[in-house]
Amino acid sequence: MSVPTVITHRDADVLAKAVAARVIVRAVDAQSAKGSAHLVLTGGTVGIATLAEIAASPARDAVDWRKVDIWWGDERFLPSGDAERNETGARKALLDHLDLDPERVHVMRGPDSGMTAEESAEAYAEELRRAARPEDHGPAPSFDLMMLGMGPDGHIASLFPGLPALYDTRPVVAVHGSPKPPPTRISLTLPVVQGSREVWVIAAGEEKAGAVRLALSDSGTMQVPAAGARGRQRTLFLLDRAAASKIPSSLSRISSP
Ligand SMILES: O=C1O[C@H](COP(=O)(O)O)[C@@H](O)[C@H](O)[C@H]1O
C-alpha cells in the first residue's frame, strides 16, 4: 500500500476545481495506457462539487467518456431519483452532461429494484466480478481512481466507525444502522478500496480536521475507517486549509496558494 501524500488548497472551492483537473488528467492517462478508465465516484459535499467542476471544465473533452466505467464507492439505499442518492447528485452535477455509455454506468440499486439491500450488494459484487480482469487479481477491477469523501467521524464510503462492514472481506456489503441518514446503505469494503491503483480522500472544512489527522496516523480502521484509505500505487489526501489544520508539521505536505 502506498504512503499518503497531502496536498492542500486555499478553500473548498479551489479544492474542487483542483481535484476536477486531476480527475481529467487521471482519466486521460489511464485511457492512453490501456484504452479505458475505471473511476469510482463519491457522494458528499466536496465530492459532488468536484463533479460539477469537471462538467464546467473545457478540458473534460480530452477524455473519451464513452470508454469510462463509472462506479460508486457507496450508495444510500433509497429509490432511484431520490435527491439523497449519491447517483442522483452525480447525474445532475456531471453524468447527465457527458456522452457516456449507459452500460458502463454501474449504479448500486435501491429498494425500487425489488431487491433487499443484501441482494443489491450481491448484485453489485457480481457486476464487479464481471468487470474484473485476470491482471486485477481479485473480485473487482483495480480501479484507476477511487475518490472518497470523508465524514467528521472518519467514515469513508459507507464504512462507519465500529460497524461490522469494516471487517467484511466481501467486495460489497449492505450497511444497516448508519449513524448518518439514511440508515441503510450499500458500500464497497476496505479490500476493494485498497485494491485500487489510486485512492484520493477529498475533504474540506474545519469539522474534518481531527479525522484527517487520525486518518494519516496509525489509527485502527475500526476507529477511523479513513486510516484504511490507501491505494496500491498512490494515495492522496486532497484538502482545504481548514481540513488540514491539525496535521502534524512533520508530515510532508504540498500547499498551493
Ligand atoms: O454519506 C456520505 O457522506 C460522505 C461524506 O460527505 P460530506 O458531505 O461530509 O462530504 C460521502 O463520502 C459518502 O459518499 C456519502 O454517502
The ligand as a MOL file (V3000), in Angstrom:
LIG
                    3D

  0  0  0     0  0            999 V3000
M  V30 BEGIN CTAB
M  V30 COUNTS 16 16 0 0 0
M  V30 BEGIN ATOM
M  V30 1 O -22.9460 10.0000 3.3830 0
M  V30 2 C -21.9220 10.1890 2.7870 0
M  V30 3 O -21.0050 11.0740 3.3140 0
M  V30 4 C -19.6550 11.1020 2.8870 0
M  V30 5 C -19.0440 12.4920 3.1960 0
M  V30 6 O -19.9580 13.5340 2.9510 0
M  V30 7 P -19.6650 15.0880 3.2400 0
M  V30 8 O -20.9130 15.8100 2.8630 0
M  V30 9 O -19.3050 15.2240 4.6800 0
M  V30 10 O -18.5200 15.4720 2.3370 0
M  V30 11 C -19.5280 10.6840 1.4460 0
M  V30 12 O -18.1940 10.4690 1.1670 0
M  V30 13 C -20.3000 9.3920 1.1720 0
M  V30 14 O -20.1340 9.0020 -0.1810 0
M  V30 15 C -21.7360 9.6310 1.4400 0
M  V30 16 O -22.5710 8.5410 1.1830 0
M  V30 END ATOM
M  V30 BEGIN BOND
M  V30 1 2 1 2
M  V30 2 1 2 3
M  V30 3 1 2 15
M  V30 4 1 3 4
M  V30 5 1 4 5
M  V30 6 1 4 11
M  V30 7 1 5 6
M  V30 8 1 6 7
M  V30 9 2 7 8
M  V30 10 1 7 9
M  V30 11 1 7 10
M  V30 12 1 11 12
M  V30 13 1 11 13
M  V30 14 1 13 14
M  V30 15 1 13 15
M  V30 16 1 15 16
M  V30 END BOND
M  V30 END CTAB
M  END
